């Protein structure tokens, strides 16, 4: 999640780390 915190877009991060956008959204919700 550090990449997103540093300004990377969710879509770009999902491709880079080979995970779905939905997974990123779930992680961000859990982290709050």
PDB file of N, CA, C and O in Angstrom, chain B, residues numbered from 101:
ATOM      1  N   UNK B 101       0.825  -1.195   0.000  1.00  0.00           N
ATOM      2  CA  UNK B 101       0.000   0.000   0.000  1.00  0.00           C
ATOM      3  C   UNK B 101       0.867   1.257   0.000  1.00  0.00           C
ATOM      4  O   UNK B 101       0.373   2.362  -0.222  1.00  0.00           O
ATOM      5  N   UNK B 102       2.138   1.082   0.246  1.00  0.00           N
ATOM      6  CA  UNK B 102       3.035   2.229   0.222  1.00  0.00           C
ATOM      7  C   UNK B 102       3.060   2.926  -1.124  1.00  0.00           C
ATOM      8  O   UNK B 102       3.185   4.149  -1.193  1.00  0.00           O
ATOM      9  N   UNK B 103       2.942   2.147  -2.201  1.00  0.00           N
ATOM     10  CA  UNK B 103       2.963   2.739  -3.547  1.00  0.00           C
ATOM     11  C   UNK B 103       1.774   3.676  -3.739  1.00  0.00           C
ATOM     12  O   UNK B 103       1.912   4.749  -4.326  1.00  0.00           O
ATOM     13  N   UNK B 104       0.618   3.273  -3.248  1.00  0.00           N
ATOM     14  CA  UNK B 104      -0.578   4.121  -3.372  1.00  0.00           C
ATOM     15  C   UNK B 104      -0.439   5.346  -2.474  1.00  0.00           C
ATOM     16  O   UNK B 104      -0.819   6.451  -2.861  1.00  0.00           O
ATOM     17  N   UNK B 105       0.102   5.149  -1.281  1.00  0.00           N
ATOM     18  CA  UNK B 105       0.340   6.288  -0.385  1.00  0.00           C
ATOM     19  C   UNK B 105       1.277   7.308  -1.025  1.00  0.00           C
ATOM     20  O   UNK B 105       1.165   8.509  -0.776  1.00  0.00           O
ATOM     21  N   UNK B 106       2.203   6.819  -1.852  1.00  0.00           N
ATOM     22  CA  UNK B 106       3.166   7.706  -2.514  1.00  0.00           C
ATOM     23  C   UNK B 106       2.611   8.351  -3.776  1.00  0.00           C
ATOM     24  O   UNK B 106       3.316   9.102  -4.449  1.00  0.00           O
ATOM     25  N   UNK B 107       1.352   8.065  -4.103  1.00  0.00           N
ATOM     26  CA  UNK B 107       0.714   8.749  -5.222  1.00  0.00           C
ATOM     27  C   UNK B 107       0.417   7.896  -6.441  1.00  0.00           C
ATOM     28  O   UNK B 107      -0.153   8.397  -7.410  1.00  0.00           O
ATOM     29  N   UNK B 108       0.781   6.637  -6.422  1.00  0.00           N
ATOM     30  CA  UNK B 108       0.476   5.765  -7.559  1.00  0.00           C
ATOM     31  C   UNK B 108      -1.029   5.510  -7.613  1.00  0.00           C
ATOM     32  O   UNK B 108      -1.682   5.375  -6.577  1.00  0.00           O
ATOM     33  N   UNK B 109      -1.567   5.446  -8.815  1.00  0.00           N
ATOM     34  CA  UNK B 109      -2.986   5.176  -8.983  1.00  0.00           C
ATOM     35  C   UNK B 109      -3.327   3.735  -8.636  1.00  0.00           C
ATOM     36  O   UNK B 109      -2.477   2.849  -8.728  1.00  0.00           O
ATOM     37  N   UNK B 110      -4.567   3.506  -8.238  1.00  0.00           N
ATOM     38  CA  UNK B 110      -4.992   2.152  -7.875  1.00  0.00           C
ATOM     39  C   UNK B 110      -4.901   1.197  -9.058  1.00  0.00           C
ATOM     40  O   UNK B 110      -4.481   0.051  -8.899  1.00  0.00           O
ATOM     41  N   UNK B 111      -5.291   1.661 -10.238  1.00  0.00           N
ATOM     42  CA  UNK B 111      -5.250   0.796 -11.419  1.00  0.00           C
ATOM     43  C   UNK B 111      -3.817   0.418 -11.763  1.00  0.00           C
ATOM     44  O   UNK B 111      -3.523  -0.741 -12.058  1.00  0.00           O
ATOM     45  N   UNK B 112      -2.928   1.407 -11.723  1.00  0.00           N
ATOM     46  CA  UNK B 112      -1.510   1.149 -12.009  1.00  0.00           C
ATOM     47  C   UNK B 112      -0.937   0.163 -10.993  1.00  0.00           C
ATOM     48  O   UNK B 112      -0.216  -0.764 -11.362  1.00  0.00           O
ATOM     49  N   UNK B 113      -1.250   0.360  -9.733  1.00  0.00           N
ATOM     50  CA  UNK B 113      -0.755  -0.529  -8.684  1.00  0.00           C
ATOM     51  C   UNK B 113      -1.300  -1.944  -8.867  1.00  0.00           C
ATOM     52  O   UNK B 113      -0.581  -2.920  -8.651  1.00  0.00           O
ATOM     53  N   UNK B 114      -2.563  -2.058  -9.264  1.00  0.00           N
ATOM     54  CA  UNK B 114      -3.154  -3.387  -9.440  1.00  0.00           C
ATOM     55  C   UNK B 114      -2.449  -4.158 -10.551  1.00  0.00           C
ATOM     56  O   UNK B 114      -2.255  -5.368 -10.433  1.00  0.00           O
ATOM     57  N   UNK B 115      -2.063  -3.472 -11.630  1.00  0.00           N
ATOM     58  CA  UNK B 115      -1.323  -4.135 -12.709  1.00  0.00           C
ATOM     59  C   UNK B 115       0.089  -4.491 -12.257  1.00  0.00           C
ATOM     60  O   UNK B 115       0.573  -5.590 -12.527  1.00  0.00           O
ATOM     61  N   UNK B 116       0.741  -3.570 -11.577  1.00  0.00           N
ATOM     62  CA  UNK B 116       2.119  -3.773 -11.149  1.00  0.00           C
ATOM     63  C   UNK B 116       2.245  -4.968 -10.204  1.00  0.00           C
ATOM     64  O   UNK B 116       3.152  -5.788 -10.344  1.00  0.00           O
ATOM     65  N   UNK B 117       1.322  -5.059  -9.237  1.00  0.00           N
ATOM     66  CA  UNK B 117       1.396  -6.113  -8.226  1.00  0.00           C
ATOM     67  C   UNK B 117       0.543  -7.326  -8.561  1.00  0.00           C
ATOM     68  O   UNK B 117       0.479  -8.282  -7.788  1.00  0.00           O
ATOM     69  N   UNK B 118      -0.122  -7.284  -9.735  1.00  0.00           N
ATOM     70  CA  UNK B 118      -0.944  -8.395 -10.219  1.00  0.00           C
ATOM     71  C   UNK B 118      -2.035  -8.786  -9.224  1.00  0.00           C
ATOM     72  O   UNK B 118      -2.239  -9.963  -8.925  1.00  0.00           O
ATOM     73  N   UNK B 119      -2.724  -7.774  -8.724  1.00  0.00           N
ATOM     74  CA  UNK B 119      -3.894  -7.977  -7.871  1.00  0.00           C
ATOM     75  C   UNK B 119      -5.033  -7.140  -8.441  1.00  0.00           C
ATOM     76  O   UNK B 119      -4.805  -6.240  -9.249  1.00  0.00           O
ATOM     77  N   UNK B 120      -6.251  -7.439  -8.021  1.00  0.00           N
ATOM     78  CA  UNK B 120      -7.394  -6.701  -8.568  1.00  0.00           C
ATOM     79  C   UNK B 120      -7.576  -5.364  -7.861  1.00  0.00           C
ATOM     80  O   UNK B 120      -7.126  -5.167  -6.732  1.00  0.00           O
ATOM     81  N   UNK B 121      -8.248  -4.452  -8.558  1.00  0.00           N
ATOM     82  CA  UNK B 121      -8.576  -3.155  -7.946  1.00  0.00           C
ATOM     83  C   UNK B 121      -9.442  -3.390  -6.718  1.00  0.00           C
ATOM     84  O   UNK B 121      -9.307  -2.694  -5.712  1.00  0.00           O
ATOM     85  N   UNK B 122     -10.332  -4.371  -6.804  1.00  0.00           N
ATOM     86  CA  UNK B 122     -11.212  -4.669  -5.679  1.00  0.00           C
ATOM     87  C   UNK B 122     -10.400  -5.048  -4.440  1.00  0.00           C
ATOM     88  O   UNK B 122     -10.730  -4.632  -3.329  1.00  0.00           O
ATOM     89  N   UNK B 123      -9.351  -5.829  -4.626  1.00  0.00           N
ATOM     90  CA  UNK B 123      -8.487  -6.214  -3.505  1.00  0.00           C
ATOM     91  C   UNK B 123      -7.852  -4.984  -2.872  1.00  0.00           C
ATOM     92  O   UNK B 123      -7.789  -4.870  -1.648  1.00  0.00           O
ATOM     93  N   UNK B 124      -7.385  -4.073  -3.704  1.00  0.00           N
ATOM     94  CA  UNK B 124      -6.791  -2.837  -3.185  1.00  0.00           C
ATOM     95  C   UNK B 124      -7.815  -2.056  -2.373  1.00  0.00           C
ATOM     96  O   UNK B 124      -7.509  -1.568  -1.285  1.00  0.00           O
ATOM     97  N   UNK B 125      -9.040  -1.936  -2.905  1.00  0.00           N
ATOM     98  CA  UNK B 125     -10.090  -1.218  -2.175  1.00  0.00           C
ATOM     99  C   UNK B 125     -10.379  -1.879  -0.829  1.00  0.00           C
ATOM    100  O   UNK B 125     -10.574  -1.192   0.173  1.00  0.00           O
ATOM    101  N   UNK B 126     -10.405  -3.214  -0.805  1.00  0.00           N
ATOM    102  CA  UNK B 126     -10.651  -3.925   0.454  1.00  0.00           C
ATOM    103  C   UNK B 126      -9.531  -3.666   1.456  1.00  0.00           C
ATOM    104  O   UNK B 126      -9.794  -3.430   2.636  1.00  0.00           O
ATOM    105  N   UNK B 127      -8.279  -3.709   0.991  1.00  0.00           N
ATOM    106  CA  UNK B 127      -7.140  -3.449   1.879  1.00  0.00           C
ATOM    107  C   UNK B 127      -7.191  -2.039   2.441  1.00  0.00           C
ATOM    108  O   UNK B 127      -6.912  -1.820   3.619  1.00  0.00           O
ATOM    109  N   UNK B 128      -7.551  -1.083   1.590  1.00  0.00           N
ATOM    110  CA  UNK B 128      -7.616   0.307   2.049  1.00  0.00           C
ATOM    111  C   UNK B 128      -8.717   0.482   3.096  1.00  0.00           C
ATOM    112  O   UNK B 128      -8.541   1.223   4.063  1.00  0.00           O
ATOM    113  N   UNK B 129      -9.847  -0.194   2.908  1.00  0.00           N
ATOM    114  CA  UNK B 129     -10.937  -0.106   3.892  1.00  0.00           C
ATOM    115  C   UNK B 129     -10.522  -0.722   5.222  1.00  0.00           C
ATOM    116  O   UNK B 129     -10.802  -0.165   6.284  1.00  0.00           O
ATOM    117  N   UNK B 130      -9.849  -1.880   5.163  1.00  0.00           N
ATOM    118  CA  UNK B 130      -9.427  -2.564   6.391  1.00  0.00           C
ATOM    119  C   UNK B 130      -8.403  -1.752   7.160  1.00  0.00           C
ATOM    120  O   UNK B 130      -8.364  -1.782   8.390  1.00  0.00           O
ATOM    121  N   UNK B 131      -7.573  -1.024   6.421  1.00  0.00           N
ATOM    122  CA  UNK B 131      -6.482  -0.281   7.050  1.00  0.00           C
ATOM    123  C   UNK B 131      -6.974   0.919   7.843  1.00  0.00           C
ATOM    124  O   UNK B 131      -6.309   1.356   8.782  1.00  0.00           O
ATOM    125  N   UNK B 132      -8.125   1.453   7.475  1.00  0.00           N
ATOM    126  CA  UNK B 132      -8.619   2.664   8.149  1.00  0.00           C
ATOM    127  C   UNK B 132      -9.092   2.395   9.552  1.00  0.00           C
ATOM    128  O   UNK B 132      -9.534   3.314  10.241  1.00  0.00           O
TER     129      UNK B 132
END
